[in-house]
Structure formats: structure tokens, C-alpha cells
Amino acid sequence: MGCLRLLFFQMWKVLLAAIVAVVLARIDSYVERRHSESVPGKAWRAYRGRSKKEPPP
């Protein structure tokens, strides 16, 4: 019974993580589409781009 309970809770965590990832991707797409040239859009791109590492020259 303990193994079944563990499996159940792990599946809920995986499902919740997948839903959150889809929602965040949709928000990113919305901001990019609606506010691409406005101040919030530029700030969003700057925030999103700060985690990307530049390749060495």
C-alpha cells in the first residue's frame, strides 16, 4: 500500500509541474505577442535573457 501511495503522489507532482510549465510558456508567449515593443515587453525580454549565457567570442 505504501508503494502505491508514493506512486500516486509522485504522479500528482509530475502532473502539477507539467501544468505549471505549460501555463508559464503561455504567459511568455502572450507577453511576447501583445507587448513586444512596449516598455513591459522590453523589460520581460531583458529579464528572460539574463539567464542565457553568452558564448565566448
C-alpha positions in Angstrom: 0.0 0.0 0.0 2.9 2.4 0.8 4.4 2.0 -2.7 1.0 2.7 -4.3 0.6 5.9 -2.2 4.1 7.0 -3.2 3.4 6.4 -6.8 0.2 8.4 -6.6 1.8 11.4 -5.0 4.7 11.4 -7.4 2.3 11.3 -10.4 0.5 14.3 -8.9 3.7 16.2 -8.6 4.7 15.4 -12.2 1.3 16.5 -13.4 1.3 19.7 -11.5 4.9 20.6 -12.8 3.7 19.9 -16.3 0.7 22.2 -15.9 2.8 25.0 -14.4 5.3 24.7 -17.3 2.5 25.0 -19.9 1.0 28.0 -18.1 4.3 29.8 -17.9 5.0 29.1 -21.6 1.6 30.5 -22.5 2.3 33.7 -20.4 5.7 34.1 -22.1 4.0 33.8 -25.5 1.3 36.2 -24.6 3.7 38.9 -23.3 5.9 38.5 -26.4 2.9 38.8 -28.7 1.0 41.6 -27.0 3.8 43.8 -25.6 6.7 43.2 -27.8 7.5 46.8 -28.4 6.2 48.4 -25.2 8.2 49.0 -22.0 6.8 45.9 -20.3 7.8 43.8 -23.3 11.3 45.1 -23.4 11.6 44.5 -19.6 10.3 41.0 -20.0 12.8 40.2 -22.7 15.6 41.6 -20.6 14.5 39.6 -17.6 14.2 36.4 -19.7 17.5 37.0 -21.5 19.6 37.4 -18.3 19.7 33.7 -17.6 21.1 32.9 -21.1 24.8 32.7 -21.1 26.7 34.5 -24.0 29.1 32.2 -25.9 32.7 33.3 -25.6 34.0 35.3 -28.6 
